[in-house]
């Protein structure tokens, strides 16, 4: 399921590791503020971490001024991993400075 969201971006950090169990992660964790789901009783906003591409793609966020929480148009898909569902950021386009990813 793919959806488009307009959200403030708090920041991004690369993540690359392998656990003893064999699980490997190689992505950029993008931190954003999203509205909580009112259909399940949510009120207000919360922080969400989205997985994005690979850890090398942190360079795409260089030069962005995060002090004012830039707003971005994000295309997000919901990916099921076993019993868990993970929101994966497919693309990001910063609205403020028109820098596309």
Secondary structure, DSSP 8 states (H G I E B T S, - for coil): -EEEEEEEEEEEEEEEEE-TTS-EEEEEEEEEEEE--GGGT--SEEEEEEEES-GGGGGGGTT--GGG--EEEEEEEEEEETTEEEEEEEEEEETTT--B-
